[in-house]
């Protein structure tokens, strides 16, 4: 990343196509609001099942539906679960208390549905180390109606090794972090783990990866001293991403969109998203290419709507900017397990 931030006035005068409607307007109470976040119960329903292995990582090597399992790793030094079989569904499971990754996906056509994933904590608050909620490498992965929280790395990241992956969908999820309620692993009560909610990685040597994030809520990725610039979405490298109908609140940066570098740059479309209580809603780095921001809605507590760094995004299209309704009106419909 290079260059210096410019003001919003400089940004809007830079030649970027910006259509504000042409003036921002507030949604009325009669406006139909889409539903965000969880839409059903997550985790085991009734008495949970024990996994077939308890002293080491559970490897799923046969396709099928795996439902109603509770995996408590007890902060042991191994991953919780690795999916290695195509056409696998993980449904209504809870994975908790690990020092490494919760779910690693090395297969195609995998669905993670209605699961709760939390407290995967590597390292310490002072010595950060990655433990992810969902990670790995594969195509046509769907993460639906899941709650993912308190991961010392990223809640979702593909691929740490920058191998081929594509056509991933994150839908109707609640992805967040916050201060720990009690000591856990190498962390103390009150310390807040977590790098980003979503982090993309891909090499120019591979086809551009595609990711869709929709109808989800991201919150708590605030400047707590764990990393310098936490973001709800950290979109970078050789990827194409659609973000639509999402809510972002209580984050330091909601969207960190990163342009061309040695591993390429993200191509991002943001549509019908809501931003609240953040230092920066949308940070645009290093002349981000193929950028579209359609109907962004900015609400209470947004200190800065846009922050271009390292040059203006060429040919960016930004239109339909609006004032957002109260955050409570969006979240009251959601089924949520935590504030």
C-alpha positions in Angstrom: 0.0 0.0 0.0 1.3 3.4 -0.9 0.3 7.0 -1.0 -1.6 9.2 1.5 -5.3 9.4 2.3 -7.3 12.1 0.5 -10.4 13.9 1.7 -13.9 12.9 0.7 -14.2 16.2 -1.2 -11.0 15.5 -3.2 -12.3 12.0 -3.8 -15.6 13.2 -5.2 -13.8 15.7 -7.3 -11.4 13.2 -8.8 -13.4 12.1 -11.8 -14.9 9.0 -10.1 -18.5 8.6 -11.2 -20.6 9.4 -8.2 -24.4 9.7 -8.3 -26.0 10.4 -5.0 -29.5 10.1 -6.3 -28.7 13.0 -6.7 -29.2 13.8 -3.1 -29.3 11.4 -0.2 -32.7 10.5 1.2 -33.8 8.7 4.3 -35.7 5.4 4.1 -39.2 5.7 5.5 -40.8 3.4 8.0 -42.9 2.0 5.2 -39.9 0.9 3.2 -39.5 -2.9 3.1 -36.3 -3.9 4.7 -34.5 -7.2 3.8 -33.7 -9.6 6.5 -30.1 -9.8 7.7 -28.0 -12.2 9.7 -29.3 -15.5 11.1 -32.6 -16.8 9.9 -32.8 -20.0 12.0 -31.4 -21.7 15.0 -27.6 -22.5 15.0 -25.7 -25.3 16.7 -27.0 -28.7 17.8 -30.7 -29.2 18.2 -31.5 -31.4 21.2 -28.9 -33.7 22.6 -25.7 -33.3 20.5 -23.7 -36.2 19.1 -20.1 -36.8 20.0 -17.6 -36.8 17.1 -16.0 -40.1 16.1 -12.6 -38.8 17.2 -11.8 -36.7 20.3 -8.0 -36.7 20.7 -7.1 -35.5 17.2 -8.6 -33.7 14.2 -11.7 -35.2 12.7 -11.2 -35.8 9.0 -14.4 -36.3 6.9 -13.4 -38.5 4.0 -16.8 -39.7 2.8 -19.6 -37.5 1.4 -22.8 -37.1 3.2 -24.7 -35.1 5.8 -23.0 -34.7 9.2 -25.5 -33.2 11.6 -25.9 -32.3 15.3 -22.3 -32.8 16.4 -20.6 -30.9 19.2 -16.8 -30.6 18.9 -15.1 -29.1 21.9 -11.4 -29.2 21.3 -10.5 -28.2 24.8 -7.9 -25.8 23.4 -5.7 -28.7 22.2 -3.1 -28.0 19.6 -4.8 -29.4 16.6 -7.5 -28.3 14.1 -11.1 -29.3 14.9 -12.3 -30.6 11.6 -11.1 -31.1 8.0 -13.5 -31.8 5.2 -11.8 -33.8 2.4 -14.9 -35.3 0.7 -16.8 -33.5 -2.1 -20.6 -33.1 -1.6 -20.4 -32.9 2.2 -22.9 -31.1 4.4 -22.1 -30.0 7.9 -25.4 -29.0 9.6 -26.4 -27.8 13.1 -23.0 -28.4 14.6 -21.0 -26.5 17.2 -17.2 -26.2 17.1 -15.5 -24.5 20.0 -12.4 -24.0 22.1 -9.5 -24.6 19.8 -6.0 -23.3 19.3 -5.9 -23.9 15.5 -8.6 -23.8 12.8 -12.2 -24.8 13.3 -13.1 -26.0 9.8 -10.7 -26.6 7.0 -12.3 -27.4 3.6 -10.3 -29.2 1.0 -13.1 -30.4 -1.2 -15.8 -29.1 -3.6 -19.5 -28.7 -3.3 -19.4 -28.4 0.5 -22.2 -26.8 2.6 -21.8 -25.5 6.2 -25.3 -24.8 7.4 -26.7 -23.5 10.7 -23.4 -24.1 12.7 -21.9 -22.1 15.6 -18.1 -21.7 15.5 -16.4 -19.8 18.4 -13.3 -19.4 20.5 -10.5 -20.6 18.3 -7.6 -18.8 19.8 -3.9 -19.2 18.9 -1.0 -17.3 20.4 -1.8 -14.4 22.8 -3.1 -10.9 22.6 0.5 -9.6 22.4 1.8 -12.5 20.2 -0.8 -12.9 17.5 -1.2 -16.2 15.6 -3.8 -17.4 13.2 -6.7 -19.6 14.1 -9.5 -19.4 11.6 -13.2 -20.2 11.7 -13.5 -21.5 8.2 -10.6 -21.8 5.8 -9.0 -24.1 3.3 -9.4 -24.5 -0.5 -12.3 -25.6 -2.7 -15.0 -24.5 -5.0 -18.7 -24.1 -4.6 -18.5 -23.8 -0.8 -21.6 -22.4 0.8 -21.6 -21.1 4.4 -25.2 -20.4 5.3 -27.0 -19.3 8.5 -23.8 -19.6 10.7 -22.5 -17.7 13.6 -18.7 -17.4 13.7 -17.0 -15.4 16.5 -13.9 -15.0 18.6 -11.2 -16.3 16.2 -7.7 -15.0 16.7 -7.2 -15.1 12.9 -10.0 -14.4 10.4 -13.5 -15.8 10.7 -13.3 -16.9 7.1 -10.2 -17.0 4.9 -9.3 -18.6 1.6 -6.7 -19.7 0.8 -3.8 -19.3 3.2 -1.6 -21.0 0.6 -3.2 -19.1 -2.3 -4.3 -22.2 -4.1 -7.3 -22.4 -6.5 -10.7 -21.8 -5.1 -13.9 -20.2 -6.4 -17.7 -19.8 -6.3 -17.9 -19.4 -2.5 -21.1 -18.0 -1.0 -21.4 -16.6 2.6 -25.1 -16.0 3.2 -27.3 -15.1 6.2 -24.4 -15.2 8.7 -23.5 -13.4 11.9 -19.7 -12.9 12.0 -18.3 -11.0 14.9 -15.8 -10.6 17.7 -15.7 -8.8 21.0 -13.9 -8.8 24.4 -13.6 -12.2 26.0 -15.8 -12.8 28.9 -13.2 -15.0 30.7 -9.7 -16.2 30.3 -9.3 -18.6 27.3 -6.2 -20.3 25.9 -3.5 -17.7 26.0 -5.9 -14.7 26.2 -7.2 -12.9 29.2 -10.7 -11.8 30.0 -11.5 -8.4 28.4 -9.0 -8.9 25.5 -10.4 -8.9 22.1 -9.0 -11.3 19.5 -9.6 -11.2 15.8 -8.0 -9.8 12.6 -10.8 -9.6 10.0 -14.2 -11.1 9.5 -13.4 -12.1 5.9 -9.9 -12.2 4.3 -9.3 -13.2 0.7 -6.0 -14.6 -0.7 -5.2 -15.7 -4.2 -2.2 -15.8 -6.6 -2.0 -14.3 -10.1 -0.9 -17.8 -11.2 -4.5 -19.1 -10.7 -7.9 -18.1 -12.1 -9.5 -15.2 -10.4 -11.5 -16.5 -7.4 -15.2 -15.5 -7.0 -16.9 -14.8 -3.7 -20.4 -13.7 -2.9 -21.2 -12.3 0.6 -24.9 -11.5 1.1 -27.6 -10.9 3.8 -25.0 -11.1 6.6 -24.0 -9.0 9.6 -20.4 -8.2 10.6 -19.6 -6.4 13.8 -16.9 -5.9 16.5 -13.8 -5.7 14.3 -12.8 -2.6 16.2 -9.4 -1.1 16.9 -8.7 -3.0 20.1 -4.9 -3.1 19.8 -4.7 -6.6 18.4 -3.8 -5.6 14.9 -3.3 -2.1 13.4 -6.2 -2.1 11.0 -9.0 -4.7 11.6 -11.7 -4.8 9.0 -15.0 -6.6 8.7 -14.0 -7.5 5.1 -10.4 -7.4 3.9 -10.7 -8.0 0.2 -7.4 -8.3 -1.6 -5.5 -10.3 -4.2 -6.7 -11.9 -7.4 -10.5 -12.1 -6.5 -13.9 -10.9 -7.7 -16.3 -10.2 -4.9 -20.0 -9.3 -4.7 -21.1 -7.9 -1.3 -24.9 -7.3 -1.1 -27.5 -6.7 1.5 -25.1 -6.7 4.4 -24.9 -4.7 7.7 -21.7 -3.5 9.2 -21.5 -1.9 12.6 -18.9 -1.4 15.4 -16.0 -2.0 13.1 -12.8 0.1 12.7 -13.0 -0.4 8.9 -16.1 -2.0 7.4 -14.8 -2.6 3.9 -11.1 -2.6 3.2 -10.8 -2.9 -0.6 -7.3 -3.4 -1.9 -6.1 -2.7 -5.4 -3.4 -4.2 -7.7 -0.2 -5.5 -6.1 2.2 -8.4 -6.6 -0.8 -10.8 -6.1 -3.3 -8.8 -8.2 -6.1 -6.7 -6.9 -9.7 -7.3 -5.8 -12.6 -6.4 -8.2 -15.5 -5.6 -5.9 -19.2 -4.7 -6.3 -21.0 -3.5 -3.2 -24.7 -3.3 -3.4 -27.4 -2.2 -0.9 -25.2 -2.4 2.2 -25.6 -0.5 5.5 -22.8 1.1 7.6 -22.8 2.3 11.2 -20.4 3.1 14.0 -17.1 2.9 12.3 -14.0 5.0 11.8 -14.0 4.3 8.0 -16.9 2.7 6.2 -15.1 2.0 2.8 -11.3 2.2 2.4 -10.1 2.1 -1.2 -6.5 1.3 -1.6 -4.0 1.5 -4.5 -6.2 2.5 -7.4 -8.7 -0.3 -7.0 -10.0 -1.4 -10.4 -13.6 -2.4 -11.5 -15.2 -0.9 -8.4 -18.9 -0.5 -8.1 -20.7 0.8 -5.0 -24.5 0.9 -5.5 -27.0 2.3 -3.0 -24.7 2.5 0.1 -26.5 3.6 3.2 -24.6 5.4 5.9 -26.0 5.7 9.4 -25.1 6.8 12.9 -21.5 6.9 14.0 -19.8 6.7 10.6 -16.9 9.1 10.9 -15.7 8.8 7.4 -17.6 7.3 4.4 -14.7 6.8 2.0 -11.0 6.8 2.4 -9.0 6.5 -0.8 -5.3 5.7 -0.2 -2.6 5.3 -2.8 -4.5 6.9 -5.6 -8.0 7.3 -6.9 -9.9 4.1 -8.1 -10.0 4.6 -11.9 -13.5 4.5 -13.4 -15.2 3.6 -10.2 -19.0 3.8 -10.2 -20.6 5.0 -6.9 -24.3 5.8 -7.0 -27.5 5.9 -4.9 -25.9 7.1 -1.7 -28.5 7.3 1.1 -29.0 7.9 4.8 -29.5 4.6 6.6 -32.5 3.9 8.9 -31.8 3.2 12.6 -29.7 0.2 13.1 -32.2 -1.3 15.5 -34.8 -1.5 12.7 -32.5 -3.8 10.7 -31.4 -6.1 13.5 -34.7 -6.6 15.3 -35.8 -9.2 12.8 -32.6 -11.2 13.2 -32.2 -14.3 15.3 -28.9 -13.5 17.1 -26.9 -15.3 19.8 -24.9 -12.4 21.0 -24.9 -8.6 21.0 
